[in-house]
Amino acid sequence: MRIPNIFTESCLSELEETQLSGQTAQHLVKVLRMKPGDKVRLFNNTGFFYSAHIVAATKKSVTIRVTDKESSASESKIITHLGQVMSRGDRMDYAIQKSTEMGVSEITPLSSERCELKLSSERESKRLNHWQQVAVNAAEQCGRAFVPKINNIESVESWVKSCKSELSLVLHHRDTQKLDQIKNKPRSVDLLIGPEGGLSETEIALALKSNFTPCTFGPRIMRTETAPVACLSILQWLWGDFQSK
């Protein structure tokens, strides 16, 4: 069986024991059926993987002992910040899950003029916690050493004004510039993705005023959950870790 990759917020040190609880412990015991002696690999957003084995396990907690640590080579050299306008159903989950697999660094859910999803304060908090767990699960599954941070919800206008990456991109099908036409190799990229109905002309203008570069994927219009996955894949190919050079 593949050694599971498990995220924890606990501090980890070689040859020391720590306890895992909550959903993490339940997943190991109830879902993976792990028991004392089984091996796990842990990460806690420090850039290291920690090899460990289970010392004791109950339904509510798992005690592990760290045996070794190694630096992670699974994180991309390009820093990417996704501003994703929220959508209904599981489409936002899909965008977060797949963007995490594509190496995104952080994600800010956005509201916009054509945003389908309206959340009360209570629902917003629950949804943010859910989306963060989606990112945790995706990071564990794909072997990352960091979990992308899911930021608080912002408006498109507020987010584009706060972006500070070397390159900021706004995707919309009405433009003609392709990603491979951008010559300078950035170390960090902001990526603005609109809702199903697209960004409004006003929102696109706001992004351009905030030094966003407009670009397109060509003649086909992608769904809101497909666009970030496709774009992040291209960014990794052009400037990230999908090539050896």
Secondary structure, 3 states (H helix, E strand, C coil): CCCCEEECCCCCCCCCEEEEEHHHHHHHHHHCCCCCCCEEEEECCCCEEEEEEEEEECCCEEEEEEEEEEECCCCCCCEEEEEEECCCCCHHHHHHHHHHHCCCCEEEEEECCCCCCCCCHHHHHHHHHHHHHHHHHHHHHHCCCCCCEECCCEEHHHHHHHCCCCEEEEECCCCCCCHHHCCCCCCEEEEEECCCCCCCHHHHHHHHHCCCEEECCCCCCCCCCCHHHHHHHHHHHHHCCCCCC
